[in-house]
Amino acid sequence: MTLLELEVGAVAHGGHCVARHDGRVIFVRHALPGERVLARVTDERKGFLRADAVEILLPSPDRVIPPCPFSGPGACGGCDWQHADPAAQRRLKTQVLTEQLARLASFPASVPVEALPGGPLGWRTRVQYAVDDEGRAGFHRHRSGEVIPVDRCRIAHPAIQALPVTSERWPAGSAVEAVAASSGETAVLTRAARSGRLTGPPVRVREVAAGHDWSIDAGGFWQVHPHAVETFTSTVLEMLRPAAGERAWDLYGGVGLFAATLAPHCGPVTVVEGDRRAVAAGRKALRDTPNVRFVNDDVAAALSNQRWRSVDLVVLDPPRAGAGREVVSSIAARSPRAIAYVACDPAAFARDTGFLLGLGYSPAQIRAFDSFPMTQHFETIGLFVRS
């Protein structure tokens, strides 16, 4: 493949930095802003190139030796920033959020990405492994179906690292998921190569949060950082400041974590969630919380019902693609006092911020948290109120 000597520019959304060569944009992984590198082109598209920095000619002062031997060009694609000091990783993420808000919402803001307790390693409580043709567990090479076998995952929770996932042999082409619940329980699930279906009976684990016990599918959604649930729920509660009697919606509410947090402080809380298993788990966990009700429906479909006329507070926690114009418009049409938007993708958050600005809502506060250290990902929570 072609080798290019490049001056590396600013960070971009996606876990890479931007460089230019002969007028073409190059997205470079394993580099840092300000570095001069020798980069190997890995993909050529009509408008841009992708490349890996394979030799650092002039290093950034933020560069460190990656703690994982499987990190680097051509290796495991799971972590994007192992070669950056943890504080520098958060600065890079701050720059990404700033750029996305400016470009997609025309909103100037610099929001520092805050660290969560526990450090950059040993935090991930749910890890999905791929299995190669020889039955060894590992992770995919970046933008590839090839599996890189590993001895262990350095960002995995210690309880997961202690499980014999990488020392055993598994059916070729299958997937293995390891889970470490907040209760101390662990589980290992296997999925068939083609269908992705569980190859054994369903497994449930107990999670403890917001003063409740939740029995959920081990393969279901739960925040993967041990301190994420407490941080996010307390942040939303502090932002919304619910008052007695106020009505609230918890949209894309999952098992009702935010609803459980708001319920002691306000009036009726309605959770809308499309996953029936999450709804069933939430109803069971919150059966003694009479002011919380669950609606098992698509959020956009539920909000199209004109009976949903009045609300004071909204928690909006959509999937990675964001809520979108239709949902945001339906919420704004009800004129809630405040909206707390919880986002796992800065581009989606910025796009929806632009929609909200056009509908008369503006960010009163934005916070961001490094709930996925060593990777490009982070969480953003914004409080929106009437302009």
Phi, psi and chi 1 to 4 in degrees:
 res  aa     phi    psi   chi1   chi2   chi3   chi4
   1 MET       -  157.6  -60.4  -67.9  -75.0      -
   2 THR   -66.8  136.6  -55.5      -      -      -
   3 LEU  -108.1  134.5  -70.9  174.1      -      -
   4 LEU  -129.6  140.0  -59.0  173.4      -      -
   5 GLU   -90.4  124.4 -174.9  172.0  -32.2      -
   6 LEU  -130.3  145.9  -58.6  172.3      -      -
   7 GLU   -94.7  119.1  -61.2  -74.4  -15.7      -
   8 VAL   -85.5  131.9  180.0      -      -      -
   9 GLY   -99.5 -146.1      -      -      -      -
  10 ALA   -69.0  159.6      -      -      -      -
  11 VAL   -70.2  151.5   65.2      -      -      -
  12 ALA  -130.3  157.3      -      -      -      -
  13 HIS   -61.2  126.7 -178.7   34.1      -      -
  14 GLY   125.8    0.6      -      -      -      -
  15 GLY    85.1   27.2      -      -      -      -
  16 HIS  -144.2  173.6   43.1 -119.9      -      -
  17 CYS  -115.9  165.2  -63.5      -      -      -
  18 VAL  -105.3  132.6  178.4      -      -      -
  19 ALA  -132.1  169.6      -      -      -      -
  20 ARG  -134.9  144.9  -65.3 -178.0 -177.2  -85.0
  21 HIS  -148.3  123.4 -177.5   77.5      -      -
  22 ASP    51.8   39.7  -71.8  -18.7      -      -
  23 GLY    80.2    0.2      -      -      -      -
  24 ARG  -102.9  144.5  -59.5 -172.7   71.1  179.9
  25 VAL   -80.7  135.9  171.5      -      -      -
  26 ILE  -127.2  125.5  -53.8  176.5      -      -
  27 PHE   -93.5  115.2  -64.9  109.9      -      -
  28 VAL  -110.8  121.1 -171.4      -      -      -
  29 ARG   -90.4  159.8  -77.7  175.7   58.6   83.3
  30 HIS    66.2   20.9  -49.2  -67.9      -      -
  31 ALA  -120.1  171.3      -      -      -      -
  32 LEU  -134.2  153.3  -67.5  172.4      -      -
  33 PRO   -55.5  137.0  -27.2   36.0      -      -
  34 GLY    89.3   -7.6      -      -      -      -
  35 GLU   -82.0  155.1  -69.2 -173.1  -32.2      -
  36 ARG  -109.5  126.2 -172.5  167.9   71.6 -110.5
  37 VAL  -135.1  160.6  -55.7      -      -      -
  38 LEU  -101.7  119.2 -166.4   63.8      -      -
  39 ALA  -118.5  139.8      -      -      -      -
  40 ARG   -97.9  123.6 -179.7  177.6   61.3 -122.6
  41 VAL   -69.5  127.3  174.9      -      -      -
  42 THR  -110.4  -16.6   57.7      -      -      -
  43 ASP  -159.0  135.2 -171.9   18.9      -      -
  44 GLU  -122.3  120.8 -174.5  168.4   -4.4      -
  45 ARG  -114.8  173.9  -59.9  -63.5  175.6   92.3
  46 LYS   -60.8  -40.6 -176.2  176.5 -179.3 -179.9
  47 GLY  -105.7   -8.8      -      -      -      -
  48 PHE  -161.0  170.9   61.3   90.0      -      -
  49 LEU  -121.7  157.0  -55.2  174.5      -      -
  50 ARG  -115.9  146.2  -61.3 -176.6 -168.6  -83.9
  51 ALA  -151.8  158.2      -      -      -      -
  52 ASP  -112.9  133.4  -75.2  -14.7      -      -
  53 ALA   -75.1  111.3      -      -      -      -
  54 VAL  -102.1  -14.9  -65.5      -      -      -
  55 GLU  -146.9  131.1 -176.4  177.7  -14.3      -
  56 ILE   -98.5  110.4  -49.3  -56.8      -      -
  57 LEU   -84.5  -37.4  -55.2  175.8      -      -
  58 LEU  -136.6  101.8  178.8   64.1      -      -
  59 PRO   -78.5  153.7   28.1  -33.6      -      -
  60 SER   -76.7  149.1  163.4      -      -      -
  61 PRO   -65.4  -13.5   18.7  -30.3      -      -
  62 ASP   -86.9   -4.1  -67.3  -34.2      -      -
  63 ARG   -75.9  137.8  177.6  170.9  -73.9  -85.1
  64 VAL  -132.4  167.2  -62.1      -      -      -
  65 ILE   -76.0  124.7  -63.0  173.5      -      -
  66 PRO   -57.3  133.3  -24.2   34.4      -      -
  67 PRO   -70.9  -14.7   22.7  -32.1      -      -
  68 CYS  -107.1  127.7  175.9      -      -      -
  69 PRO   -70.9  -10.9   26.6  -35.0      -      -
  70 PHE   -96.8    6.5  -58.2   99.3      -      -
  71 SER   -94.3  141.5  173.9      -      -      -
  72 GLY   138.2  177.9      -      -      -      -
  73 PRO   -56.9  129.6  -23.7   33.8      -      -
  74 GLY    76.0    4.7      -      -      -      -
  75 ALA  -108.2 -151.1      -      -      -      -
  76 CYS   -56.5  135.2  171.6      -      -      -
  77 GLY   -95.8    9.8      -      -      -      -
  78 GLY   -74.7  -36.0      -      -      -      -
  79 CYS  -110.2  139.3  -69.1      -      -      -
  80 ASP  -101.2  -28.1  -51.7  -76.3      -      -
  81 TRP  -126.9   30.1  -62.4  118.6      -      -
  82 GLN   -62.8  -21.4  -70.2 -131.4    4.0      -
  83 HIS   -86.0    3.9   57.1  -71.8      -      -
  84 ALA  -114.4  141.6      -      -      -      -
  85 ASP   -54.3  140.2  174.2   81.5      -      -
  86 PRO   -54.1  -39.1  -29.9   36.4      -      -
  87 ALA   -66.0  -36.5      -      -      -      -
  88 ALA   -67.2  -36.1      -      -      -      -
  89 GLN   -57.2  -43.0  -66.1 -179.6   32.4      -
  90 ARG   -68.7  -35.1  -65.1 -168.6  -66.2  -85.4
  91 ARG   -65.0  -39.5  -69.7 -164.3  -62.3  -89.0
  92 LEU   -62.3  -41.8  -67.9  171.5      -      -
  93 LYS   -68.0  -36.2  -64.4  178.1 -175.3 -172.7
  94 THR   -59.5  -43.5  -66.5      -      -      -
  95 GLN   -64.4  -38.2  -67.4  165.6   21.1      -
  96 VAL   -63.1  -46.5  166.6      -      -      -
  97 LEU   -63.6  -42.2  180.0   56.0      -      -
  98 THR   -59.1  -46.3  -61.9      -      -      -
  99 GLU   -65.8  -40.9 -170.9  -89.5  -21.3      -
 100 GLN   -66.7  -42.1  -66.7  -65.6  -58.2      -
 101 LEU   -64.3  -40.0  -75.3  168.7      -      -
 102 ALA   -68.0  -42.8      -      -      -      -
 103 ARG   -78.5  -40.9 -174.6  169.1   64.0   86.7
 104 LEU   -98.4  -19.5  -61.8  175.9      -      -
 105 ALA  -123.7   -3.9      -      -      -      -
 106 SER    51.2   40.5  -62.0      -      -      -
 107 PHE  -119.1  115.6 -174.7   79.2      -      -
 108 PRO   -80.6  121.9   28.7  -32.0      -      -
 109 ALA  -161.0  144.1      -      -      -      -
 110 SER  -124.8  105.7 -179.1      -      -      -
 111 VAL  -108.8  111.0 -179.2      -      -      -
 112 PRO   -65.5  131.9   23.4  -33.0      -      -
 113 VAL   -81.1  121.5  174.9      -      -      -
 114 GLU   -91.1  143.8  -54.8  171.0   40.4      -
 115 ALA   -77.5  146.9      -      -      -      -
 116 LEU   -96.7  159.0  -66.3 -174.3      -      -
 117 PRO   -61.5  154.7  -22.1   32.9      -      -
 118 GLY   108.5  -14.3      -      -      -      -
 119 GLY    86.9  176.4      -      -      -      -
 120 PRO   -84.5   -7.8   30.9  -35.1      -      -
 121 LEU  -119.9  157.6  -59.6  175.0      -      -
 122 GLY    69.8   29.9      -      -      -      -
 123 TRP  -109.0  -26.0   54.5  -92.3      -      -
 124 ARG   -76.5  118.6 -167.3  173.9 -177.7   94.3
 125 THR   -94.6   -2.2   60.6      -      -      -
 126 ARG  -138.9  120.8  -80.7  159.1  169.3   74.7
 127 VAL  -129.5  128.7  177.9      -      -      -
 128 GLN  -105.9  122.5  -66.3 -177.2  -16.0      -
 129 TYR  -104.8  144.8  -61.2   85.4      -      -
 130 ALA   -97.1  159.1      -      -      -      -
 131 VAL  -121.7  129.3  178.2      -      -      -
 132 ASP   -82.4 -175.3   69.7    5.5      -      -
 133 ASP   -68.3  -17.6  -68.2  -20.3      -      -
 134 GLU   -97.8    6.6  -62.0 -179.5   26.6      -
 135 GLY    84.3   13.5      -      -      -      -
 136 ARG   -92.7  137.9  -61.2  171.9  -62.3  179.0
 137 ALA   -84.0  142.0      -      -      -      -
 138 GLY  -171.9 -151.8      -      -      -      -
 139 PHE  -134.5  156.6  -57.2  101.7      -      -
 140 HIS   -72.4  142.9  -73.7  117.0      -      -
 141 ARG   -62.8  149.1 -165.8 -174.9  -57.3  -83.5
 142 HIS   -55.1  128.3 -178.0   62.9      -      -
 143 ARG    53.3   42.0  -60.0 -179.9   64.4   83.8
 144 SER  -149.7  155.3  169.4      -      -      -
 145 GLY   -88.9   -4.8      -      -      -      -
 146 GLU   -70.3  137.4 -177.6 -178.7   -6.9      -
 147 VAL   -99.2  130.6  176.8      -      -      -
 148 ILE  -100.1  107.3  -53.2  -64.2      -      -
 149 PRO   -63.8  145.1  -18.1   32.0      -      -
 150 VAL  -131.8  160.5  -58.9      -      -      -
 151 ASP   -82.9  -34.8   58.6   -4.4      -      -
 152 ARG  -167.5  165.2   60.0 -170.5  177.1   93.7
 153 CYS  -101.8  121.8  174.6      -      -      -
 154 ARG   -71.3  -24.3  -88.7   65.4  175.9  173.9
 155 ILE   -90.8   -4.2   66.3  170.9      -      -
 156 ALA   -70.5  148.4      -      -      -      -
 157 HIS   -57.8  144.8 -169.5  -80.7      -      -
 158 PRO   -53.4  -34.4  -27.8   35.1      -      -
 159 ALA   -65.9  -30.7      -      -      -      -
 160 ILE   -77.3  -39.7  -71.2  179.2      -      -
 161 GLN   -62.2  -26.3  -64.9 -167.4   42.1      -
 162 ALA   -79.4  -14.8      -      -      -      -
 163 LEU   -74.8  147.3  -66.0  170.8      -      -
 164 PRO   -83.3   48.2   32.3  -35.8      -      -
 165 VAL   -74.6  -48.9  174.9      -      -      -
 166 THR   -82.3  -10.4   57.3      -      -      -
 167 SER   -94.6  -10.1   60.4      -      -      -
 168 GLU   -99.0  168.5  -67.2 -168.4    3.3      -
 169 ARG  -107.7  140.7  -70.9  -65.4 -174.2  -94.9
 170 TRP  -126.0  164.0  -53.3   90.3      -      -
 171 PRO   -58.2  132.5  -25.0   34.2      -      -
 172 ALA   -56.1  134.0      -      -      -      -
 173 GLY    79.9   -1.2      -      -      -      -
 174 SER   -80.3 -177.1   63.8      -      -      -
 175 ALA  -130.0  145.7      -      -      -      -
 176 VAL  -125.1  132.0 -178.8      -      -      -
 177 GLU  -119.6  127.7 -176.3  171.3   -0.5      -
 178 ALA  -110.7  137.0      -      -      -      -
 179 VAL  -129.8  135.3  176.2      -      -      -
 180 ALA  -122.8  106.5      -      -      -      -
 181 ALA   -81.6  160.8      -      -      -      -
 182 SER   -66.1  -19.0   55.2      -      -      -
 183 SER   -77.8  -11.1   62.7      -      -      -
 184 GLY   101.5   -9.7      -      -      -      -
 185 GLU   -73.0  149.8  -62.5  174.3   -6.4      -
 186 THR  -127.5  159.5   59.2      -      -      -
 187 ALA  -152.9  150.7      -      -      -      -
 188 VAL  -127.8  125.0  176.4      -      -      -
 189 LEU  -114.8  146.4  -49.0  175.0      -      -
 190 THR  -122.8  143.1   56.8      -      -      -
 191 ARG  -124.1  143.6  -61.6 -174.6 -176.3  -84.6
 192 ALA   -65.3  153.4      -      -      -      -
 193 ALA   -61.6  -46.9      -      -      -      -
 194 ARG   -93.1  -45.7  -66.5 -173.0  177.8 -179.7
 195 SER   -81.9  -25.7   67.1      -      -      -
 196 GLY    75.6    5.9      -      -      -      -
 197 ARG   -80.3  152.4  -64.7  178.7 -179.7  174.2
 198 LEU   -59.9  138.2  -70.3  175.6      -      -
 199 THR   -93.1   -2.5   57.9      -      -      -
 200 GLY  -133.3 -176.1      -      -      -      -
 201 PRO   -67.6  153.7   23.6  -32.7      -      -
 202 PRO   -59.0  145.0  -21.5   32.8      -      -
 203 VAL  -119.5  137.7  178.3      -      -      -
 204 ARG  -115.5  148.8  -57.5 -173.0   74.1   79.5
 205 VAL  -129.3  159.3  -67.0      -      -      -
 206 ARG  -103.1  123.0 -175.6  171.3   66.7   93.3
 207 GLU  -108.6  144.8  -61.6  -77.7    3.5      -
 208 VAL  -119.3  121.2 -178.1      -      -      -
 209 ALA  -164.0  152.0      -      -      -      -
 210 ALA    51.7   33.3      -      -      -      -
 211 GLY    77.2   14.4      -      -      -      -
 212 HIS  -134.5  159.4  -61.9  -88.8      -      -
 213 ASP  -103.2  134.4  -78.6    6.8      -      -
 214 TRP  -121.3  122.9  -43.6   76.8      -      -
 215 SER   -97.9  111.2  176.0      -      -      -
 216 ILE  -127.8  158.9   65.8  169.5      -      -
 217 ASP   -58.5  132.5  -71.0  -17.1      -      -
 218 ALA   -58.4  -30.4      -      -      -      -
 219 GLY   -90.5    3.2      -      -      -      -
 220 GLY   -80.5  175.7      -      -      -      -
 221 PHE   -77.2  135.7  176.3   79.2      -      -
 222 TRP  -156.7  146.5 -167.1  -94.2      -      -
 223 GLN   -57.8  138.1  -69.5  -71.6  -13.4      -
 224 VAL   -89.5  -13.4  -62.1      -      -      -
 225 HIS   -93.7  133.5 -165.2  -69.9      -      -
 226 PRO   -59.0  -26.4  -20.4   30.2      -      -
 227 HIS  -102.7    4.2  -63.7  -81.7      -      -
 228 ALA   -70.0  -46.3      -      -      -      -
 229 VAL   -59.5  -50.0  168.7      -      -      -
 230 GLU   -63.1  -42.2  170.3   59.8   27.0      -
 231 THR   -64.4  -46.7  -59.4      -      -      -
 232 PHE   -70.4  -43.2  -60.6  166.5      -      -
 233 THR   -67.1  -40.1   53.6      -      -      -
 234 SER   -68.8  -35.0   62.2      -      -      -
 235 THR   -66.0  -45.0  -61.9      -      -      -
 236 VAL   -62.7  -43.1  165.6      -      -      -
 237 LEU   -61.8  -43.5 -177.5   63.1      -      -
 238 GLU   -65.6  -37.7  179.6 -177.6  -26.5      -
 239 MET   -69.7  -46.6  -75.0 -178.6  170.1      -
 240 LEU   -77.2  -31.1  -69.2  179.4      -      -
 241 ARG    45.4   63.8  -61.8 -173.0 -179.2  -84.0
 242 PRO   -63.7  147.1   23.9  -34.1      -      -
 243 ALA  -115.8  157.1      -      -      -      -
 244 ALA   -54.6  132.3      -      -      -      -
 245 GLY    89.1  -15.7      -      -      -      -
 246 GLU   -67.8  141.6  -73.7 -168.6  -50.0      -
 247 ARG   -93.5  139.1  -72.1  168.3  -74.8 -167.9
 248 ALA  -131.7  149.9      -      -      -      -
 249 TRP  -117.4  138.8  -66.0  -13.5      -      -
 250 ASP  -116.0   96.5 -177.3    1.2      -      -
 251 LEU   -94.4  139.3  -55.1 -179.1      -      -
 252 TYR    55.9   47.4  -53.3   95.8      -      -
 253 GLY   -80.5   -5.0      -      -      -      -
 254 GLY    58.0 -129.2      -      -      -      -
 255 VAL   -86.3    3.3  -62.5      -      -      -
 256 GLY    92.6   31.0      -      -      -      -
 257 LEU   -62.4  -46.1  -83.2  168.8      -      -
 258 PHE   -69.6  -36.0  -70.1  110.6      -      -
 259 ALA   -61.0  -42.7      -      -      -      -
 260 ALA   -63.0  -33.4      -      -      -      -
 261 THR   -72.5  -39.9  -56.6      -      -      -
 262 LEU   -78.7  -32.2  -65.2  176.1      -      -
 263 ALA   -52.5  -41.2      -      -      -      -
 264 PRO   -68.6  -10.8  -19.6   33.2      -      -
 265 HIS  -113.8   -5.8  -53.0  -80.2      -      -
 266 CYS  -141.5 -167.3   64.2      -      -      -
 267 GLY   -86.7 -139.5      -      -      -      -
 268 PRO   -66.3  140.0   21.4  -32.0      -      -
 269 VAL  -122.1  125.5 -175.0      -      -      -
 270 THR  -109.3  124.4  -58.8      -      -      -
 271 VAL   -99.9  126.9 -178.3      -      -      -
 272 VAL  -113.5  122.8 -175.7      -      -      -
 273 GLU  -149.4  135.4  169.9   56.1   48.7      -
 274 GLY   -84.7  -19.3      -      -      -      -
 275 ASP   -85.2  113.2 -174.4  -24.8      -      -
 276 ARG   -64.6  -31.5   60.2  178.5  178.1   79.4
 277 ARG   -69.4  -38.3  -65.1  170.3  -60.3  176.6
 278 ALA   -65.6  -41.1      -      -      -      -
 279 VAL   -61.8  -44.4  168.1      -      -      -
 280 ALA   -61.5  -41.9      -      -      -      -
 281 ALA   -65.8  -39.0      -      -      -      -
 282 GLY   -67.0  -43.4      -      -      -      -
 283 ARG   -60.5  -39.9  -76.3  173.1  173.7  158.0
 284 LYS   -67.9  -44.8 -177.6  176.8 -179.5 -179.5
 285 ALA   -66.5  -34.1      -      -      -      -
 286 LEU  -107.8   24.6  -58.1 -177.6      -      -
 287 ARG   -62.9  -23.2   60.3 -171.2  178.0  -85.0
 288 ASP   -98.5   16.2  -63.5  -33.5      -      -
 289 THR  -115.5   88.4  -50.7      -      -      -
 290 PRO   -66.4  -21.2   22.7  -32.6      -      -
 291 ASN   -89.6    9.3   61.0  -33.3      -      -
 292 VAL  -110.2  128.0  174.1      -      -      -
 293 ARG  -126.9  150.1   76.4  178.2 -177.5  109.2
 294 PHE  -110.4  139.6  -77.0   80.3      -      -
 295 VAL  -119.9  116.8  175.0      -      -      -
 296 ASN   -88.5   92.6 -174.1 -168.2      -      -
 297 ASP  -160.9  161.1 -160.8   -2.9      -      -
 298 ASP   -65.5  137.8  173.2   76.5      -      -
 299 VAL   -62.2  -46.8  169.4      -      -      -
 300 ALA   -61.0  -41.3      -      -      -      -
 301 ALA   -65.7  -41.8      -      -      -      -
 302 ALA   -63.1  -42.2      -      -      -      -
 303 LEU   -73.1  -15.7  -65.8 -174.6      -      -
 304 SER   -74.8  -12.0   67.8      -      -      -
 305 ASN   -76.8  120.0 -170.4  -32.7      -      -
 306 GLN   -69.6  -10.8  -67.5  -55.3  -51.8      -
 307 ARG   -68.8  -20.0  -69.9 -178.1  -59.5  171.6
 308 TRP   -83.7   75.0  -70.5   51.7      -      -
 309 ARG   -97.0  -27.4  -68.7 -178.7  178.2  176.2
 310 SER  -135.8  135.3 -179.8      -      -      -
 311 VAL  -155.5  147.0   66.4      -      -      -
 312 ASP  -100.6  -38.6  -59.1  -64.4      -      -
 313 LEU  -131.6  141.3  -53.1  171.1      -      -
 314 VAL  -131.8  130.5  175.0      -      -      -
 315 VAL  -104.6  123.9 -179.8      -      -      -
 316 LEU  -118.0  110.2 -173.8   57.3      -      -
 317 ASP  -129.1   69.2 -174.7   12.0      -      -
 318 PRO   -76.3  169.7   31.8  -36.8      -      -
 319 PRO   -67.5 -178.8   22.3  -31.4      -      -
 320 ARG   -56.8  -30.9 -173.6  167.9  -61.1  -79.9
 321 ALA   -71.3  -13.6      -      -      -      -
 322 GLY    94.0  177.7      -      -      -      -
 323 ALA   -82.2  -40.0      -      -      -      -
 324 GLY    89.5  164.2      -      -      -      -
 325 ARG   -60.5  -41.9 -172.6 -172.8  -62.3  -87.9
 326 GLU   -61.6  -49.2  179.2 -175.3   -2.4      -
 327 VAL   -66.6  -44.9  167.5      -      -      -
 328 VAL   -61.0  -40.9  167.9      -      -      -
 329 SER   -65.0  -39.5  -62.3      -      -      -
 330 SER   -64.3  -37.4  -65.9      -      -      -
 331 ILE   -68.1  -49.2  -66.0  169.1      -      -
 332 ALA   -61.5  -31.6      -      -      -      -
 333 ALA   -63.9  -22.5      -      -      -      -
 334 ARG   -87.7   -4.1  -88.7   75.5  172.3 -169.8
 335 SER    52.7   52.2  -62.0      -      -      -
 336 PRO   -64.3  153.5   25.2  -34.1      -      -
 337 ARG   -64.4  -37.9  173.2  176.2   67.2   79.2
 338 ALA  -153.5  148.0      -      -      -      -
 339 ILE  -126.5  126.9  -56.9  166.1      -      -
 340 ALA  -104.9  114.2      -      -      -      -
 341 TYR  -102.9  120.9 -168.7  128.5      -      -
 342 VAL  -109.4  118.3 -177.1      -      -      -
 343 ALA  -128.6  136.8      -      -      -      -
 344 CYS  -100.6    0.9   59.3      -      -      -
 345 ASP  -133.6  122.1 -177.8   81.1      -      -
 346 PRO   -67.1  -31.4   23.4  -33.0      -      -
 347 ALA   -68.1  -43.5      -      -      -      -
 348 ALA   -63.8  -41.2      -      -      -      -
 349 PHE   -61.3  -42.8  177.5   77.8      -      -
 350 ALA   -66.7  -41.8      -      -      -      -
 351 ARG   -60.8  -45.9  -78.8 -167.2  -62.9  -90.6
 352 ASP   -71.2  -28.4  -72.6  -16.3      -      -
 353 THR   -61.1  -42.1  -66.4      -      -      -
 354 GLY   -59.8  -42.2      -      -      -      -
 355 PHE   -62.7  -45.3  -63.3  148.3      -      -
 356 LEU   -63.9  -39.3  -76.7  162.3      -      -
 357 LEU   -59.8  -40.3  -74.8  166.7      -      -
 358 GLY   -70.4  -17.0      -      -      -      -
 359 LEU  -102.8   10.4  -66.4  164.8      -      -
 360 GLY    94.6   10.0      -      -      -      -
 361 TYR  -112.7  140.0  -79.4   84.2      -      -
 362 SER  -131.7  154.6   59.9      -      -      -
 363 PRO   -70.1  120.6  -15.9   30.6      -      -
 364 ALA   -89.2  -23.9      -      -      -      -
 365 GLN  -159.8  141.4 -175.6 -178.4    9.0      -
 366 ILE  -135.0  131.7  -57.8  175.5      -      -
 367 ARG  -127.9  153.0  -65.0 -177.6   68.6 -175.5
 368 ALA  -136.6  146.4      -      -      -      -
 369 PHE  -133.7  136.8  -59.5   95.3      -      -
 370 ASP   -85.5   72.8 -167.3   12.6      -      -
 371 SER   -85.1    1.4   47.5      -      -      -
 372 PHE  -135.1   62.9  -54.1   92.0      -      -
 373 PRO   -56.7  150.0  -22.5   32.4      -      -
 374 MET    77.9   -9.6  -61.5  -66.2 -175.7      -
 375 THR  -113.3  173.6   78.4      -      -      -
 376 GLN   -74.8  -13.2   60.6  167.9  -59.7      -
 377 HIS   -85.8  152.3  -56.0  -69.2      -      -
 378 PHE  -161.1  168.9   58.1   96.8      -      -
 379 GLU  -110.3  141.6 -155.6   87.1    5.9      -
 380 THR  -124.5  135.3  -52.8      -      -      -
 381 ILE  -125.9  123.4  -56.1  179.4      -      -
 382 GLY  -120.4  140.1      -      -      -      -
 383 LEU  -101.8  121.3  170.7   65.3      -      -
 384 PHE  -113.3  132.9  -67.1   82.5      -      -
 385 VAL  -133.6  165.0  -63.5      -      -      -
 386 ARG   -59.0  132.2  -80.8  -75.5 -177.1 -168.9
 387 SER   -62.7      -  -59.7      -      -      -
